[in-house]
Amino acid sequence: DIPMPGRPPVRHAALHDHTDFDAVRAELAQGRRVLDLDWPGHGASPLPSVPLRAVQFGDLLVEFAELLDLSNLVVVGNSVGGYAACRLALERQERVSGVVLVNPGGFTPHSVLTRVMCAVMGRPAVVRAVFGAFVRAYMQPRTSTDRAIVRRVVGRAKTADGAKTAAALWKSFTEPGHDLRTRASRIAAPVLITWGAKDPTAPMRWGRVLAESIEGSTLEAFGTGHVVFS
């Protein structure tokens, strides 16, 4: 079991927002202060003048912790939020007491296929055309909470701003700065990795490789899609 004192900041996936965590918020908040961060252009956060790349999300989380002078953090990150959580744990080790990764980004072994997919999804017109089917595939919705998340994300993807936001992220997933595979072993805080084994966009084998690369980490698989906690 990973101790959960202090303040768990929660970080969400592309075009999602902090309300994804509603189903587990009460449990996270028992004896703790919970901080929710909506990425720029997501949820209640305003759109930036230029859509941000994944690496900039990591930069933002580090800056967020610095500006608020946060310490004793247990960081919960899903998808690109998991990438950002790892960046914080790597670059500000003194502030982080635990990390919970949920189908995190930053650990994809890129091939020609994944690079082509990221390039194609890096076009706003493609996002608007296919994101509905894509979200349903990775969410594998089976509860009312899942279905509400799907409706929110698909609705955002159909807007011009939402499509641009998602496309910028997807295009950036193959950038060298988004690849944490060679750095994962340097995460000093306890790490719990949770994996939705039914997520076709993030095979379970990626979770096993990640767990092997972080000494002392724990991997728990669930029969869910990408957003395990929903």
SETOR-359381 format. One record per residue: residue in one letter; x, y, z of N, C-alpha, C, CB in turn. Coordinates in pm, whole numbers, padded with zeros to 5 digits, always signed. Glycine has a CB too. Example, Ala and Ser with C-alpha at 12.3 -4.5 7.8 and 13.67 -1.06 7.14 Angstrom:
a+01319-00569+00780+01230-00450+00780+01320-00330+00780+01131-00447+00905 s+01285-00225+00708+01367-00106+00714+01290+00003+00787+01408-00060+00572 
//
This chain:
d+00084-00120+00000+00000+00000+00000+00088+00124+00000-00095+00001+00122 i+00051+00222-00080+00124+00349-00083+00060+00445+00016+00126+00410-00226 p+00138+00502+00108+00080+00600+00201+00029+00720+00125+00183+00643+00306 m-00084+00775+00169-00147+00885+00097-00168+01007+00187-00281+00840+00038 p-00063+01061+00248-00081+01183+00326-00084+01303+00234+00030+01198+00430 g-00102+01421+00296-00079+01543+00220-00183+01577+00118+00049+01536+00154 r-00135+01621+00000-00223+01680-00100-00212+01602-00230-00190+01828-00122 p-00315+01529-00270-00306+01465-00400-00356+01557-00512-00385+01336-00399 p-00267+01610-00599-00315+01679-00717-00353+01575-00822-00207+01778-00772 v-00466+01592-00888-00510+01495-00988-00501+01559-01126-00655+01446-00959 r-00454+01477-01226-00428+01525-01360-00497+01436-01460-00277+01532-01388 h-00562+01494-01558-00650+01419-01647-00592+01401-01786-00784+01487-01656 a-00670+01332-01872-00629+01301-02010-00671+01413-02106-00689+01166-02054 a-00630+01399-02233-00658+01499-02335-00808+01516-02359-00588+01462-02466 l-00855+01640-02356-00995+01682-02372-01084+01636-02257-01049+01628-02503 h-01027+01574-02157-01102+01539-02036-01091+01657-01939-01048+01405-01971 d-01137+01641-01815-01118+01745-01715-01123+01685-01576-01224+01857-01730 h-01115+01770-01475-01106+01720-01338-01230+01642-01293-01084+01835-01244 t-01344+01662-01361-01466+01591-01319-01457+01440-01347-01588+01650-01390 d-01359+01398-01427-01337+01254-01445-01318+01184-01310-01215+01228-01535 f-01265+01258-01213-01230+01199-01083-01345+01202-00983-01112+01271-01025 d-01462+01247-01026-01573+01262-00931-01605+01132-00857-01697+01310-01003 a-01593+01019-00926-01631+00890-00865-01541+00852-00748-01628+00780-00970 v-01419+00906-00744-01325+00868-00637-01285+00986-00549-01201+00805-00698 r-01345+01102-00574-01303+01222-00503-01321+01209-00352-01380+01342-00553 a-01433+01152-00308-01458+01142-00163-01352+01056-00095-01598+01082-00137 e-01312+00948-00161-01210+00862-00103-01074+00932-00100-01200+00731-00181 l-01042+01003-00207-00914+01074-00211-00907+01183-00104-00891+01136-00350 a-01021+01240-00071-01024+01355+00018-01027+01318+00166-01144+01439-00013 q-01026+01191+00200-01032+01152+00341-00901+01188+00410-01060+01001+00354 g-00906+01295+00490-00789+01339+00563-00685+01409+00479-00727+01224+00628 r-00721+01447+00357-00625+01509+00267-00688+01630+00197-00575+01406+00163 r-00603+01716+00149-00647+01825+00063-00627+01781-00081-00568+01958+00094 v-00732+01787-00161-00724+01745-00301-00723+01868-00391-00843+01652-00337 l-00625+01875-00480-00613+01984-00577-00638+01929-00716-00473+02051-00568 d-00735+01987-00785-00767+01946-00922-00711+02048-01019-00921+01930-00942 l-00643+02002-01121-00589+02092-01221-00647+02059-01357-00437+02084-01224 d-00719+02155-01417-00761+02143-01556-00651+02201-01644-00899+02217-01582 w-00602+02123-01738-00501+02173-01829-00554+02293-01910-00455+02061-01924 p-00469+02381-01957-00516+02493-02041-00598+02442-02160-00396+02575-02091 g-00714+02505-02178-00802+02462-02285-00890+02345-02249-00724+02427-02404 h-00889+02305-02124-00969+02192-02075-01054+02237-01957-00878+02073-02035 g-01174+02181-01946-01257+02209-01829-01276+02358-01807-01198+02147-01706 a-01243+02404-01685-01263+02544-01649-01144+02632-01683-01292+02555-01503 s-01036+02576-01737-00918+02656-01771-00933+02719-01908-00790+02570-01766 p-00897+02845-01921-00914+02914-02051-00819+02859-02156-00891+03064-02035 l-00856+02882-02280-00773+02841-02393-00648+02926-02400-00851+02849-02524 p-00532+02866-02425-00413+02945-02452-00418+02999-02594-00284+02861-02431 s-00335+03097-02623-00335+03153-02758-00289+03051-02861-00245+03277-02764 v-00201+02962-02819-00153+02852-02905-00171+02723-02828-00003+02872-02948 p-00234+02620-02888-00251+02493-02817-00118+02437-02767-00319+02390-02908 l-00120+02381-02647+00004+02335-02586+00038+02191-02626-00006+02346-02436 r+00167+02161-02619+00217+02026-02643+00226+01952-02510+00355+02031-02713 a+00239+01821-02517+00243+01740-02396+00357+01780-02304+00256+01594-02431 v+00475+01807-02362+00590+01846-02280+00559+01971-02199+00714+01870-02370 q+00483+02062-02257+00448+02185-02184+00354+02156-02067+00383+02286-02279 f+00275+02049-02077+00192+02010-01962+00282+01972-01844+00097+01891-01999 g+00390+01898-01873+00484+01865-01767+00548+01989-01709+00591+01772-01819 d+00586+02083-01795+00644+02210-01748+00545+02282-01655+00681+02301-01868 l+00418+02283-01695+00316+02353-01617+00298+02293-01479+00184+02351-01691 l+00300+02161-01470+00279+02098-01340+00396+02129-01246+00262+01945-01355 v+00516+02127-01299+00632+02164-01217+00618+02308-01169+00763+02146-01298 e+00579+02398-01260+00562+02539-01223+00450+02556-01121+00534+02623-01347 f+00341+02479-01139+00226+02483-01048+00271+02449-00906+00115+02385-01094 a+00349+02342-00891+00395+02301-00759+00490+02405-00699+00465+02166-00766 e+00570+02467-00783+00663+02569-00735+00589+02694-00689+00763+02605-00844 l+00494+02742-00769+00424+02865-00737+00343+02853-00608+00332+02905-00851 l+00284+02734-00586+00206+02712-00465+00290+02657-00351+00091+02618-00493 d+00420+02635-00377+00513+02582-00278+00457+02456-00213+00544+02688-00170 l+00412+02362-00297+00350+02240-00249+00454+02138-00205+00260+02180-00357 s+00419+02060-00104+00507+01954-00057+00423+01836-00011+00600+02004+00057 n+00488+01723+00015+00419+01603+00063+00307+01563-00033+00362+01627+00203 l+00335+01571-00162+00234+01546-00265+00226+01400-00304+00264+01629-00387 v+00105+01350-00317+00080+01225-00388+00011+01265-00517-00008+01123-00301 v+00079+01247-00629+00031+01296-00757-00038+01182-00831+00146+01354-00842 v-00164+01205-00872-00241+01107-00947-00254+01158-01090-00382+01083-00882 g-00205+01082-01186-00208+01128-01325-00258+01021-01420-00071+01172-01367 n-00351+01060-01506-00408+00971-01607-00365+01016-01745-00563+00967-01597 s-00316+00923-01826-00280+00951-01965-00170+01058-01970-00404+00997-02046 v-00191+01168-02042-00089+01272-02045-00068+01331-01906-00127+01383-02145 g-00169+01321-01821-00153+01362-01681-00054+01273-01608-00287+01360-01610 g-00046+01145-01647+00053+01055-01588+00194+01094-01628+00025+00912-01629 y+00210+01135-01753+00340+01186-01798+00381+01306-01713+00334+01226-01948 a+00288+01400-01694+00320+01520-01616+00352+01484-01472+00203+01619-01621 a+00279+01388-01415+00305+01345-01277+00448+01291-01265+00204+01238-01234 c+00493+01215-01363+00629+01162-01360+00732+01273-01373+00649+01060-01472 r+00702+01372-01457+00794+01486-01470+00812+01555-01334+00740+01587-01575 l+00702+01574-01262+00712+01638-01131+00793+01552-01035+00571+01664-01074 a+00768+01422-01036+00840+01332-00946+00989+01327-00978+00781+01192-00953 l+01023+01343-01105+01163+01340-01146+01235+01472-01118+01173+01308-01293 e+01167+01583-01141+01232+01713-01136+01217+01785-01003+01178+01799-01244 r+01122+01742-00920+01103+01802-00788+01081+01689-00687+00983+01904-00788 q+01178+01603-00675+01164+01486-00588+01132+01523-00445+01291+01403-00592 e+01185+01637-00400+01164+01676-00262+01019+01713-00231+01254+01792-00228 r+00939+01736-00334+00799+01774-00314+00702+01655-00321+00760+01877-00417 v+00747+01542-00369+00658+01430-00401+00682+01311-00308+00678+01387-00547 s+00574+01266-00243+00584+01150-00154+00522+01025-00214+00518+01181-00021 g+00455+01037-00328+00396+00920-00392+00340+00957-00528+00287+00860-00305 v+00333+00856-00617+00282+00877-00752+00186+00764-00785+00399+00885-00856 v+00069+00800-00838-00027+00702-00888-00046+00727-01037-00165+00710-00811 l-00009+00631-01119-00017+00644-01264-00132+00559-01317+00116+00603-01332 v-00213+00618-01402-00330+00550-01458-00316+00552-01611-00465+00619-01412 n-00280+00437-01670-00255+00431-01814-00178+00555-01861-00388+00417-01893 p-00059+00577-01807+00011+00703-01831+00071+00714-01970+00120+00720-01730 g+00084+00837-02017+00159+00865-02137+00306+00878-02104+00107+00992-02206 g+00388+00885-02209+00530+00903-02190+00612+00776-02192+00553+00970-02064 f+00545+00663-02212+00617+00535-02206+00582+00445-02326+00584+00463-02076 t+00542+00507-02435+00504+00432-02555+00629+00394-02635+00407+00515-02642 p+00645+00265-02665+00756+00224-02753+00717+00251-02898+00791+00073-02733 h+00757+00365-02951+00707+00408-03081+00759+00321-03195+00744+00552-03105 s+00669+00293-03286+00697+00221-03409+00650+00307-03525+00628+00079-03410 v+00667+00257-03646+00616+00330-03762+00465+00350-03747+00648+00255-03893 l+00396+00247-03698+00250+00255-03684+00209+00363-03584+00194+00120-03640 t+00273+00366-03467+00232+00465-03368+00269+00607-03413+00298+00434-03233 r+00379+00620-03483+00418+00753-03532+00321+00803-03638+00562+00750-03588 v+00279+00713-03726+00181+00750-03827+00049+00789-03762+00160+00635-03928 m+00009+00711-03661-00117+00740-03592-00113+00877-03526-00149+00633-03488 c-00002+00908-03458+00010+01038-03393+00010+01152-03495+00138+01044-03309 a+00073+01129-03609+00075+01232-03714-00064+01255-03770+00172+01191-03826 v-00138+01147-03794-00274+01159-03848-00366+01226-03747-00329+01020-03886 m-00357+01182-03619-00441+01242-03515-00397+01385-03482-00436+01157-03389 g-00282+01426-03534-00235+01562-03514-00298+01663-03607-00089+01566-03529 r-00403+01621-03675-00476+01711-03765-00615+01736-03709-00485+01651-03909 p-00652+01863-03686-00783+01893-03627-00899+01831-03703-00801+02041-03619 a-00893+01829-03836-01004+01773-03913-01023+01625-03884-00981+01794-04063 v-00913+01555-03864-00921+01412-03831-00980+01394-03692-00781+01346-03839 v-00937+01477-03597-00992+01468-03461-01143+01484-03464-00929+01576-03371 r-01191+01584-03536-01336+01608-03541-01410+01492-03606-01366+01738-03617 a-01345+01425-03700-01412+01318-03773-01415+01186-03698-01344+01297-03906 v-01306+01153-03625-01295+01017-03571-01291+01010-03419-01172+00952-03625 f-01282+01125-03351-01259+01118-03207-01375+01053-03132-01235+01257-03152 g-01495+01064-03184-01609+01000-03118-01589+00850-03106-01736+01028-03192 a-01556+00786-03217-01533+00642-03216-01408+00608-03135-01519+00588-03359 f-01307+00693-03144-01182+00669-03073-01203+00672-02921-01077+00772-03115 v-01277+00772-02873-01302+00784-02730-01381+00664-02678-01377+00915-02699 r-01482+00624-02752-01560+00508-02708-01474+00382-02703-01680+00485-02801 a-01379+00371-02796-01291+00254-02798-01200+00252-02676-01207+00253-02927 y-01137+00366-02643-01044+00360-02530-01114+00367-02395-00945+00472-02541 m-01234+00426-02390-01307+00431-02264-01372+00298-02229-01412+00540-02269 q-01415+00222-02331-01489+00098-02305-01600+00124-02203-01393-00014-02254 p-01691+00220-02232-01788+00264-02130-01885+00153-02090-01867+00383-02182 r-01903+00141-01960-01999+00042-01909-02081+00096-01791-01926-00085-01866 t-02045+00215-01742-02120+00276-01633-02172+00411-01677-02032+00290-01506 s-02264+00466-01599-02317+00599-01631-02207+00704-01625-02432+00635-01535 t-02112+00686-01533-01999+00780-01524-01915+00774-01650-01912+00748-01401 d-01884+00653-01697-01809+00637-01822-01879+00709-01937-01791+00488-01855 r-02009+00685-01947-02083+00741-02060-02089+00893-02054-02225+00683-02064 a-02096+00948-01932-02096+01094-01918-01961+01152-01962-02126+01134-01773 i-01853+01083-01930-01721+01128-01973-01711+01125-02125-01610+01039-01910 v-01759+01018-02185-01756+01006-02332-01831+01123-02396-01818+00872-02377 r-01950+01155-02343-02029+01264-02401-01953+01397-02391-02165+01276-02330 r-01890+01423-02277-01816+01548-02260-01700+01558-02357-01765+01560-02116 v-01622+01451-02364-01501+01455-02447-01537+01463-02595-01414+01331-02420 v-01635+01385-02637-01676+01387-02778-01731+01524-02815-01780+01278-02807 g-01809+01583-02725-01861+01717-02751-01751+01820-02770-01951+01760-02637 r-01646+01810-02689-01535+01905-02703-01459+01880-02833-01440+01893-02584 a-01443+01755-02869-01367+01721-02990-01435+01773-03115-01348+01571-03000 k-01565+01794-03110-01639+01840-03226-01629+01992-03245-01785+01800-03214 t-01577+02062-03145-01559+02206-03159-01424+02236-03224-01570+02276-03021 a-01413+02352-03285-01287+02390-03350-01173+02398-03249-01302+02524-03423 d-01199+02461-03134-01094+02475-03032-01056+02340-02973-01141+02569-02921 g-01155+02257-02947-01126+02125-02891-01045+02040-02987-01255+02053-02856 a-01079+02045-03115-01006+01968-03215-00861+02015-03225-01074+01978-03351 k-00840+02146-03220-00704+02199-03226-00624+02158-03103-00706+02352-03239 t-00689+02161-02986-00622+02124-02861-00577+01979-02864-00715+02149-02742 a-00669+01890-02902-00636+01748-02906-00531+01718-03012-00761+01665-02932 a-00543+01782-03127-00448+01758-03236-00307+01799-03196-00490+01833-03362 a-00293+01913-03128-00160+01958-03086-00097+01858-02990-00169+02095-03020 l-00178+01802-02902-00125+01702-02808-00081+01576-02881-00231+01668-02703 w-00168+01525-02966-00134+01402-03037-00009+01419-03122-00252+01357-03125 k+00002+01530-03187+00119+01555-03272+00247+01557-03190+00104+01688-03346 s+00236+01596-03062+00355+01609-02977+00396+01480-02907+00331+01715-02873 f+00312+01378-02916+00341+01256-02839+00467+01183-02887+00225+01161-02848 t+00513+01212-03008+00634+01147-03056+00759+01234-03037+00619+01112-03203 e+00744+01350-02975+00860+01435-02949+00952+01369-02846+00816+01576-02900 p+01083+01385-02859+01176+01322-02765+01148+01355-02619+01317+01362-02799 g+01106+01478-02592+01082+01519-02453+00965+01447-02388+01057+01664-02448 h+00879+01385-02470+00765+01311-02415+00801+01167-02381+00650+01314-02512 d+00919+01124-02414+00962+00985-02390+01038+00978-02259+01050+00933-02508 l+00976+00916-02158+01037+00906-02025+01093+00767-01997+00935+00942-01919 r+01100+00682-02096+01137+00543-02070+01276+00529-02009+01131+00463-02199 t+01370+00611-02052+01505+00600-01998+01521+00672-01865+01605+00654-02098 r+01420+00750-01825+01428+00827-01701+01343+00767-01590+01385+00969-01726 a+01254+00675-01623+01158+00624-01525+01225+00565-01402+01069+00521-01589 s+01338+00501-01421+01406+00434-01309+01456+00532-01204+01522+00351-01360 r+01459+00662-01237+01510+00762-01143+01399+00821-01055+01579+00873-01219 i+01276+00775-01072+01168+00821-00984+01190+00760-00846+01027+00782-01040 a+01207+00845-00744+01243+00798-00611+01120+00770-00523+01331+00901-00543 a+01010+00836-00549+00890+00819-00465+00825+00683-00493+00789+00934-00491 p+00748+00630-00397+00671+00507-00423+00575+00529-00539+00594+00464-00296 v+00562+00428-00625+00479+00439-00744+00379+00325-00751+00566+00441-00871 l+00251+00361-00765+00146+00264-00793+00101+00286-00937+00025+00279-00693 i+00108+00180-01017+00064+00186-01157-00067+00110-01168+00173+00128-01254 t-00172+00177-01212-00299+00108-01236-00324+00108-01387-00417+00176-01159 w-00373-00003-01437-00386-00017-01582-00521-00073-01620-00275-00106-01638 g-00589-00003-01710-00713-00054-01766-00681-00151-01878-00804+00061-01817 a-00695-00279-01851-00647-00382-01943-00729-00390-02072-00648-00515-01875 k-00847-00326-02074-00931-00330-02193-00912-00208-02283-01076-00341-02153 d-00814-00127-02252-00785-00008-02332-00704-00050-02455-00708+00098-02249 p-00762-00045-02575-00688-00089-02694-00578+00007-02736-00783-00109-02808 t-00579+00129-02682-00477+00227-02720-00352+00215-02635-00533+00366-02709 a-00357+00141-02526-00243+00127-02435-00238-00018-02387-00253+00226-02314 p-00172-00105-02461-00170-00248-02426-00113-00273-02285-00087-00326-02528 m-00163-00378-02224-00120-00414-02089+00031-00438-02082-00195-00539-02042 r+00090-00484-02190+00235-00510-02188+00314-00382-02162+00280-00572-02321 w+00260-00266-02202+00329-00141-02173+00334-00117-02023+00260-00022-02244 g+00227-00152-01955+00224-00137-01809+00325-00227-01741+00085-00166-01756 r+00340-00348-01790+00436-00440-01730+00579-00392-01749+00421-00580-01790 v+00607-00340-01868+00742-00287-01894+00769-00168-01803+00757-00246-02042 l+00669-00082-01787+00685+00035-01700+00712-00009-01557+00560+00124-01706 a+00636-00107-01508+00654-00155-01371+00794-00213-01351+00548-00261-01337 e+00844-00281-01452+00979-00339-01442+01086-00231-01440+01003-00434-01557 s+01058-00118-01503+01160-00013-01512+01164+00076-01389+01134+00072-01634 i+01059+00073-01305+01057+00153-01182+01070+00057-01064+00926+00240-01171 e+01186+00052-01007+01212-00043-00899+01118-00018-00781+01358-00033-00853 g+01056-00126-00732+00968-00117-00617+00827-00074-00648+01025-00023-00520 s+00797-00046-00774+00661-00004-00810+00565-00122-00804+00658+00060-00950 t+00436-00090-00794+00331-00191-00790+00240-00171-00909+00251-00184-00657 l+00206-00280-00976+00116-00274-01092-00012-00347-01061+00184-00334-01218 e-00125-00279-01080-00257-00339-01060-00337-00324-01189-00332-00274-00940 a-00385-00436-01242-00465-00435-01365-00614-00441-01332-00426-00552-01455 f-00694-00369-01410-00839-00368-01393-00906-00396-01527-00887-00233-01335 g-01022-00455-01524-01095-00486-01647-01174-00368-01697-01188-00602-01625 t-01103-00255-01721-01167-00130-01762-01094-00074-01884-01167-00027-01646 g-01144+00041-01928-01076+00114-02033-00974+00210-01977-01176+00189-02117 h-00947+00318-02050-00836+00410-02024-00849+00485-01892-00825+00508-02136 v-00971+00520-01853-00993+00599-01731-01038+00504-01621-01099+00713-01754 v-00943+00435-01561-00971+00325-01470-01064+00366-01357-00842+00271-01413 f-01040+00483-01298-01112+00524-01177-01258+00560-01202-01043+00641-01113 s-01298+00577-01328-01439+00612-01355-01529+00489-01346-01452+00678-01494 
//
